[in-house]
Amino acid sequence: MAALDTAEVNGARQQGCNYAQTCDVHICIDGQNFPANKAVLQEKSDYFRAMFSSGMKESTEDVVTLQSIPPNVFKPLLDYMHTDILQIPQDSFLETLDTVSFLQIVLPEKFIRENINGKNWHTILSTAQAYAITNVQDVLYGYLSDNLAEVMTEESFHRLSKEQKNYIWELRHKQRCSVVVLGAHEENASKTRPVHYYSENEDKWVSFTSLPDRGSSVSCGVTVMDNYLYVVGGFVDFKCRDLQRKNFRYNPMTNTWTEIAPMLQGRADFGLVALDDHLYAIGGRQHYFSALPSVEKYNPVADEWVYTTPLPKGSRRHAVTTCVGAIYISGGFPHYTDQMLSYSPVADEWEFVTLLPTRRSDHGMVSARGVIYVMGGYRSEVDCFVISSGQWFHIRPTNKLEYLNKFATVCNDCIYFVCKKFTQCYDIEDDHWDELGLKRCPGGPTKNAVTLRLPSHVTQGSK
């Protein structure tokens, strides 16, 4: 029988025909004969391509015998090669990888992902590495990257090499960064309570997810760690009476929110930063006149908060950032209005760094290239502190606002200042300001700005 080309075979299959009608060869395994089409086998399997195109005796035979392949594993793969439909029980997946490696078949990504879970991923990865099945390894590393916070809690993750962990981290951070803004909303204040990112191509703010029903962004802490967005603490509503004990983590790779453990001490108007795979909740208040000295550290692997060395004195509405492996805090009420302190996780202690050129509270700080930028607090100038030299310099905004808002984030070597009327951008490299047509961001009167790396399947589904 003359061999039909692949297009004819697939076309016949789509019309409901049995591909056995187009066979020009039989594959014999353990005495069972499986009808197949050579053209299809050559297209889907490097093993069969080499067999039928190399002049081997099998290339002219009507029956080809294969050894050491279970018939119950081969039949679904044969069906897949002829129909593009793959149906294998999940408990047979590992056994299938052996045959896939032998026949050199590329499994569909969707099928691989559907068969990966928290219990079997390490075994599948080890098997794929042993058989050098590249596309299965690629999908597995993508799965680990997309679900990093979840798999980090598993013992199997800690058996990975340092190189493997670094590669997973790099995969999670390969997307271009975006400026993300979380406006202040009351709990259950609206049906959507959207979170926005700035689309450079469209020059507009676009919503891509919504806060969970029990989450609140009133005087809360917002930060990013391992490309997860954390929304922690704050008040339930604008009355600022009841503290919000629900904390949440957003995963942009899967577009899902997960509740995390509550802090040991409810707090609002505090500083939240990420450093060395931990979150730090610093100071804050529980009622209008209070100022907390306590500091809590969150471990995402254990999903727990623990107290660490407190501030020398209580503080609220201060600014925090990280720079060169340390945490920095400045200003605030009712103390430190002109002081900057630093905290070293290694030494586990706070120490005085310098005096601010301008007293501030209810302000913000960001860092880039070893420089800390202090802005807001009802001031128009930006004070800049160089860590290496201990010297200050200043940036004078060229806008018409009386003062900058405290909410800012660094993205692509630019500092984005999210103001009430519009958003400004300061280019660090070129040392100039640009409004870039950025419109006023939707949301509440106050906003938290962070930098998040959003995958295309999230931004393409945004509104």
C-alpha positions in Angstrom: 0.0 0.0 0.0 1.4 3.4 -0.9 2.1 5.7 2.0 -0.3 8.6 2.4 1.1 11.9 3.5 0.4 13.3 6.9 -2.2 15.9 5.8 -4.3 13.1 4.2 -4.1 10.9 7.3 -5.1 13.8 9.6 -7.8 14.9 7.3 -9.3 11.4 7.2 -9.1 11.3 11.0 -10.9 14.6 11.3 -13.7 13.2 9.1 -14.2 10.4 11.6 -12.2 7.7 9.7 -10.2 5.1 11.6 -6.5 5.7 10.8 -6.1 1.9 10.4 -7.6 2.4 7.0 -4.6 4.4 5.9 -1.9 2.1 7.4 1.1 0.9 5.4 3.0 -0.7 8.2 2.3 -2.7 11.4 4.2 -2.2 14.7 4.5 -5.5 16.5 4.9 -5.5 20.3 4.7 -8.6 22.4 2.8 -10.4 19.6 0.3 -7.6 19.1 0.1 -5.8 15.8 -0.7 -2.1 15.7 -1.6 -0.6 12.3 0.2 2.7 11.5 1.1 5.1 8.8 4.8 5.6 8.0 4.5 9.3 7.1 2.8 10.0 10.4 5.3 8.1 12.4 8.2 9.9 10.7 6.6 13.3 11.3 5.9 12.7 15.0 8.8 10.5 16.1 12.6 11.0 15.5 13.1 7.3 16.1 10.8 6.2 13.3 12.1 9.0 11.0 15.6 7.6 11.4 14.3 4.0 10.9 12.3 4.6 7.7 14.7 7.1 6.1 18.1 5.4 6.8 17.8 2.5 4.4 17.5 0.0 7.3 15.7 -3.2 6.5 12.7 -2.1 8.6 12.1 0.7 6.1 10.8 -1.8 3.5 9.1 -4.3 5.8 5.3 -4.4 6.4 5.8 -5.4 10.0 8.3 -3.8 12.4 9.0 -5.4 15.8 9.8 -3.3 18.8 11.2 -4.6 22.1 10.9 -3.6 25.7 7.9 -1.3 25.2 4.6 -2.1 27.1 1.7 -2.4 24.6 -0.6 -0.5 26.9 1.8 2.5 26.9 2.5 2.3 23.1 -1.1 2.3 22.0 -2.1 5.7 23.4 1.1 7.2 22.0 0.4 5.7 18.6 -3.2 7.2 18.8 -1.7 10.5 19.7 0.7 10.5 16.7 -2.2 9.9 14.3 -4.9 12.0 15.9 -3.2 14.6 18.1 -5.4 13.3 21.0 -3.4 12.0 23.9 -5.2 10.0 26.6 -3.0 8.4 29.3 -4.0 7.7 32.9 -2.1 9.9 35.3 -0.7 6.9 37.1 0.9 5.8 33.8 2.6 9.1 33.1 6.0 8.2 34.5 6.0 4.9 32.6 5.1 6.7 29.5 8.1 9.0 29.7 10.4 6.0 29.2 8.7 5.2 25.9 8.5 8.8 24.9 12.3 9.1 25.3 12.9 5.9 23.3 10.6 6.9 20.4 11.7 10.6 20.7 8.2 12.0 20.7 7.4 15.6 21.8 4.5 15.6 24.2 2.0 18.5 24.1 2.7 21.1 26.8 -0.9 21.2 28.0 -0.9 17.4 28.6 2.3 17.6 30.6 1.0 20.5 32.8 -2.2 18.5 33.4 -0.2 15.7 34.8 2.0 17.7 37.1 1.1 18.3 40.7 2.8 19.0 44.1 3.3 15.3 44.8 4.9 14.1 41.6 6.8 17.0 40.0 10.2 16.1 41.5 9.9 12.5 40.3 8.8 13.6 36.8 11.7 16.1 36.7 14.2 13.5 37.7 12.9 11.1 35.1 12.8 13.7 32.4 16.4 14.6 33.2 17.5 11.0 33.2 16.0 10.5 29.7 17.0 14.0 28.5 13.4 14.8 27.6 13.9 18.5 27.1 10.3 19.8 26.5 9.1 18.0 29.7 11.9 19.6 31.7 11.0 23.0 30.2 7.3 22.6 31.2 8.3 21.4 34.7 10.6 24.4 35.3 7.8 26.6 34.1 5.4 25.0 36.5 7.9 25.5 39.4 8.4 29.1 38.4 4.7 29.8 38.2 4.0 28.2 41.6 7.2 29.2 43.4 5.7 30.1 46.8 3.7 26.9 46.9 6.5 24.5 45.9 9.0 26.2 48.2 7.1 24.7 51.1 7.8 21.1 49.8 10.8 19.1 50.9 11.4 18.2 47.2 12.2 21.8 46.3 15.0 22.0 48.7 16.7 19.0 47.1 17.1 21.0 43.9 20.6 22.3 43.2 21.4 26.0 43.5 21.7 26.3 39.8 18.2 24.8 39.3 16.7 27.2 41.9 18.4 30.2 40.3 17.0 29.1 36.9 13.5 28.9 38.3 13.9 32.3 39.8 15.1 33.8 36.5 12.1 32.3 34.7 9.8 33.9 37.1 11.4 37.3 36.5 11.9 37.2 32.7 8.8 39.3 31.9 9.1 43.0 31.4 8.3 44.9 34.6 5.1 47.0 34.9 4.1 49.8 37.3 1.2 48.5 39.4 -1.1 50.7 41.5 -3.4 49.6 44.3 -5.9 52.3 45.2 -7.4 52.5 48.7 -10.7 50.7 48.9 -13.0 49.8 51.8 -13.7 46.1 52.4 -16.6 45.1 50.1 -16.7 48.7 48.9 -17.5 47.6 45.3 -17.9 44.5 43.4 -14.6 44.6 41.6 -12.1 46.7 43.6 -9.6 46.6 40.7 -5.8 46.7 40.7 -4.3 48.5 37.7 -1.1 48.4 35.7 0.2 51.0 33.4 0.2 50.0 29.7 3.0 51.8 27.9 1.7 50.8 24.5 -1.8 52.1 25.2 -0.7 55.0 27.5 -3.4 54.2 30.0 -4.1 52.4 33.3 -5.6 48.9 32.8 -7.2 46.7 35.5 -5.9 43.2 35.5 -7.2 41.7 38.8 -9.3 42.6 41.8 -8.7 42.6 45.6 -10.3 39.6 47.4 -13.6 40.3 49.1 -12.0 40.3 52.6 -8.9 42.3 51.6 -8.4 46.0 52.4 -5.9 48.5 51.1 -6.6 51.3 53.6 -3.4 52.2 55.4 -2.0 48.7 54.6 1.4 47.5 53.7 2.0 46.6 50.0 5.2 45.1 48.6 6.5 42.6 46.1 8.7 39.5 46.8 9.7 36.9 44.3 7.2 38.6 41.9 4.3 38.0 44.2 2.2 41.0 45.3 1.6 41.1 49.1 -1.2 43.1 50.7 -0.9 43.1 54.4 -2.7 44.6 57.4 -4.3 48.1 57.4 -7.8 49.1 58.4 -11.1 47.5 57.3 -12.5 50.8 56.2 -11.9 54.6 56.1 -13.2 55.0 59.6 -9.8 53.6 60.7 -11.2 51.8 63.7 -11.1 48.1 63.0 -7.8 46.5 62.0 -7.8 44.2 59.0 -6.3 40.8 60.0 -6.6 39.2 56.6 -3.5 39.2 54.5 -3.2 38.2 50.9 -0.7 37.2 48.2 -1.3 37.6 44.5 0.5 35.4 41.9 0.5 37.1 38.5 1.7 33.9 36.8 -1.5 32.1 37.7 -3.7 35.2 38.2 -4.8 34.0 41.7 -5.0 35.3 45.2 -4.0 33.3 48.3 -4.6 34.2 51.9 -1.5 34.0 54.1 -1.1 33.9 57.9 -2.2 37.0 59.9 0.5 39.1 61.6 1.0 38.5 65.3 0.0 42.1 65.9 -2.6 44.0 63.9 -1.2 47.3 62.5 -1.8 50.1 60.0 0.3 53.0 58.6 3.4 50.7 58.9 6.2 49.9 56.6 6.3 46.6 54.6 9.4 45.6 52.7 11.0 42.4 51.3 14.6 41.4 52.0 16.4 38.0 51.7 13.2 36.0 51.1 11.3 37.5 54.0 8.8 40.2 54.6 9.3 42.8 57.4 6.3 44.7 58.9 7.8 47.7 60.7 6.1 49.9 63.3 2.7 51.4 62.6 -0.3 52.0 64.8 -3.4 50.3 66.2 -5.4 53.4 67.0 -5.1 57.1 66.1 -2.4 58.2 68.6 -0.4 55.0 69.0 3.0 54.3 67.6 4.3 50.7 67.5 8.0 49.8 68.0 7.5 46.1 67.1 8.8 44.5 63.9 7.6 41.2 62.5 9.3 39.0 59.9 7.3 36.8 57.6 8.6 33.4 56.3 6.7 32.4 53.2 8.0 28.8 53.4 6.6 28.3 56.9 3.8 30.8 56.4 4.4 32.4 59.8 5.3 35.7 61.4 7.8 36.1 64.2 8.9 39.1 66.1 12.4 40.4 65.4 14.4 43.3 67.0 12.0 46.2 67.5 12.6 49.9 66.7 14.3 51.9 69.4 11.0 53.9 69.7 7.5 53.5 68.3 6.8 55.0 64.9 4.0 55.3 62.4 3.6 56.9 58.9 7.3 56.5 58.3 8.9 55.4 55.0 10.9 52.2 54.4 12.9 50.7 51.6 15.8 48.3 51.1 19.2 49.1 49.7 22.5 47.1 49.5 21.3 44.3 51.7 19.8 46.4 54.5 16.4 47.9 55.5 16.1 51.7 55.8 13.5 53.7 57.7 13.1 57.5 57.9 10.8 60.1 59.4 7.3 59.4 60.7 5.3 60.2 63.8 5.9 60.9 66.7 9.7 60.3 66.6 12.4 60.1 63.9 11.0 63.0 61.9 14.5 63.9 60.9 16.3 60.6 61.3 17.2 57.6 59.1 17.9 54.2 60.6 19.0 51.0 59.1 18.5 47.4 60.0 20.8 44.5 59.1 19.2 41.0 59.2 22.6 39.5 59.8 23.4 41.6 62.9 19.6 41.8 63.8 19.9 45.4 65.1 18.9 48.9 64.2 21.4 51.7 64.0 21.4 55.4 63.2 22.5 56.3 59.7 22.0 60.1 59.1 19.7 63.0 59.6 17.2 63.9 56.8 17.8 67.2 55.1 14.1 67.9 55.5 11.8 66.6 58.3 9.2 64.3 56.8 6.3 62.0 57.8 3.6 60.3 55.7 6.2 60.1 52.9 7.9 57.5 50.8 11.3 56.0 49.8 12.6 54.0 47.0 16.2 52.9 46.1 18.1 52.4 42.9 21.8 52.0 42.0 22.9 52.4 45.7 20.9 55.6 46.2 17.9 56.1 48.4 15.3 58.6 47.1 13.1 60.3 49.8 9.9 62.0 48.5 6.5 63.2 49.6 5.6 64.2 53.1 4.1 67.5 51.8 7.4 68.5 50.3 8.2 69.2 46.6 11.9 68.3 46.6 13.4 64.8 46.4 16.3 64.1 48.8 18.7 61.5 47.6 21.2 59.7 49.9 24.2 57.9 48.5 24.9 54.8 50.6 28.6 54.4 49.7 29.6 58.0 50.4 27.0 59.0 53.0 26.3 62.2 51.1 23.0 63.9 50.1 22.0 65.5 46.9 18.6 66.9 45.7 16.2 66.7 42.8 13.8 69.5 42.2 10.7 68.4 40.4 9.8 70.4 37.3 6.1 69.9 37.6 3.4 72.3 38.8 2.4 70.3 41.8 2.9 71.9 45.2 4.3 68.6 46.5 4.9 65.0 45.4 2.8 62.1 46.7 4.6 59.5 48.8 3.8 56.6 46.5 6.6 55.7 44.1 8.2 52.7 42.5 11.3 52.0 40.4 10.7 50.3 37.0 13.1 50.1 34.1 15.6 52.6 35.6 12.9 55.2 36.1 11.1 56.3 39.3 7.4 56.6 38.8 5.6 59.0 41.2 1.9 58.2 41.4 0.2 61.5 42.2 -3.4 62.4 42.8 -3.7 64.4 39.5 -1.3 62.4 37.3 1.8 60.3 37.4 5.3 61.5 36.7 8.4 59.7 35.7 12.0 60.5 36.7 14.6 59.0 34.4 17.6 58.1 36.6 20.1 57.7 33.8 19.2 60.9 31.9 18.4 62.9 35.1 15.1 64.4 33.8 11.4 64.5 34.5 8.7 63.4 32.0 5.0 63.2 32.4 4.8 60.8 29.4 1.1 61.4 29.1 0.4 59.3 32.1 -3.2 59.8 33.2 -4.6 60.0 36.6 -4.8 56.5 38.0 -8.3 55.1 38.8 -9.0 54.0 42.3 -9.2 55.6 45.8 -7.7 58.9 46.9 -4.5 57.2 48.1 -2.5 54.6 46.1 0.3 52.1 46.7 2.7 51.8 43.8 4.9 48.7 43.2 6.7 47.0 40.3 5.4 43.6 39.2 6.3 41.4 36.2 3.1 40.5 34.5 2.9 37.7 32.0 1.2 38.2 28.6 -1.7 36.0 29.4 -2.6 38.3 32.2 -2.2 41.6 30.4 -3.9 40.3 27.3 -7.0 39.5 29.3 -7.0 42.8 31.1 -9.7 45.4 30.7 
